[in-house]
Amino acid sequence: MNGLKKGLGLFWMILGPASIICMFLQAYEKVGLAAEGVQKTNTALQWGIILFIFIPISAGLVIFGYYALKGEYSQLPSGSEESTD
């Protein structure tokens, strides 16, 4: 099971930057194809908000994957008395 956790950790570390790259490419394509004027401004604003929200999520995926690859989730507490603050 620990091997699976480490393998998925690597997967999450790759998925974070890959998803951001795909979203930037998609935003560039959609904003470039939008008509001129207000429609282009609205499309750019929508994609700016989407990217602003999604970048921290993808950074969290990378951090989570790093800790999983490092083995931080190998020993999980079985109850509340084992957890440390």
N, C-alpha and C positions, 0 to 999 in steps of 0.2 A: 504494500500500500504506500510506503514511503517513496518508492520509485515512481509510482503514478503521480504522487504529489509533486515531486521534483520535475517530472516531465511536463506536467500541466503548468508548473511555474515558468518553465521555459516558453511554453505556448503563450501564456499571458504576457510575458515580456516582449514577445514578438508581435502579439496582437495589438498592443497599445500603440506603438509608432506606426504600424501598418494601417490601422484604422484611421489615424490622423492624416496620414498621407493620402489615403483614398478620399477622405472627406474634403481635404483641401483641393484635390483634383476635381471632385464633383462640384464644389463651390465655384471654382474657376470656370468650369464649363457652363454651369447654369447662369452665372452672372454675365459671362461673355455672350451667351445666346439671348439674353433678355433684351427686349426692345429698349429703345432710348427713353430717357426722361424719368418719369416717376416710377415706372415699372422696374427699371434697372436699379433705381435707388432702393425700392422696397425689397427686391430680391437680394441685393447686397446686404441690406440690414438684417434680413431673415437669416442668411447664411452666417453673418457675423455673430449673431446671437447663438446660433446652433454651435458654431465652433467655440465660442466663449464658454459655453456650458460643457461641451464634450472634451475639451483639452484636459481639465482636471480629472475627469473620469478616466481618461486614458492614462494619465500619470499615475493614478491610483492602481490601475491594472499592472503597470510596470513595477510599482513598489510591492504590490501583493505578490507578483511573480518572483521578484527578487528574494523576498522572504521565504517563499515556498521552495525555491531552488536552493537557498541556503540551508534549509532544513529546520526552520523555526517552528513549523507546524508538525514536527515529528512526534512530539509528546504533547498531547492535548490534555487538559485537566478533565478528570472524570466527574468532578463535583465542584461546588463552590468553595469547599474548604481547601482545595488544591490551587486555586487561582491566586495570583499575587497582584497586589495593587502597585 
